[in-house]
């Protein structure tokens, strides 16, 4: 009787139990983990080779040039590894088998494993990121190396900082010289009633470290001024503007231009808010002064204590800023460069306005001249 073709071999000849697989591996069989890179981040069988199923045809020869060698395939639960075995047998690796129950059973039976490319805490904590092809292990590592300067630990900075810390941004620098007041708690959700009177930076640090102990939170209890703005922003990858006044925003804009650091802008007023990204690394990007060449008067732009603000609104705008920040750090999607996203909370609507670079902009135009941060600060004198 002729033997059955490999592709239709009986199921029991294609699978072996994890304990048997370990014994064969120790006897010289090659164990390949055919899960994707992000799935192996939490760990894989000891001495296994990571080779995603989709790469088997192109790369198996690197690891097993001898087609007589026994190859054992393992995945998460044992389904994909069966498909991998079919591929291997079609390539001539007749002595290939799938590990029944996959890595879940291997781990459950206490067989030896080795740490993946992320530690166990990170692999579990960021599991929903790791399955996104746009993020994955490489993206999560990128976030872990990222440095974000967050100006203001108030209405916008509070929600933005929570989600940046939760996302695993490795270093967050909180810059604010205010202290927590009870009136802040209506919208500044990173603070707590028990911390009224505490520096906002310290209050926020306590919350962020409780949420994600693996994130480094640096606190600087200073107001952004002409004398310190470059020192505060230097060595960061992104600046998130959570300021509530025009002098600070003009200084941030000038410094981000000079240091070539992307600035994620956000602002709220009563029931409306807006978000944009100013990225001096891009030739087509406007800057903050393309939007506001000169600051409006105090009557035209009263602050929140004078005009009021719907408590939930800074949360919406701050989270949009956090989203834009993550996109910049990961290099994915289309950041809001050259676009101003406006939200009307009463109407429940969003609209997008084009914000092209102004060739005559006093901040980034062809004839713009930087006369020092003191000069920038004087633009807003009297506001």
Secondary structure, DSSP 8 states (H G I E B T S, - for coil): -----GGG--HHHHEE-HHHHHHHHHTT-EEEE-S-TTGGGG-EETT-EE--GGGHHHHHHHH---TTS-EEEE-SSSSHHHHHHHHHHHTT--SEEEETTHHHHHHHTT--EE--SS-HHHHHHTHHHHTSTTTHHHHHHHHHH-EEEEE-SSHHHHHHHHHHHHHT-SEEEEE---B--GGGGGT-TT--GGGTTSBHHHHHHHHHHHH-TTSEEEEE-----TTTHHHHHTT-SEEEE---SHHHHHHHHHHHHHHT-EEEEEEEEBTEEEEEEE-TTSTT---HHHH-SS---TTTS--HHHH-B-TTHHHHHHHHHHHHHHHHHHT-S---BTEEEEEETTTTEEEEEE----TT-TTTSTT-----HHHHHHHTTT-
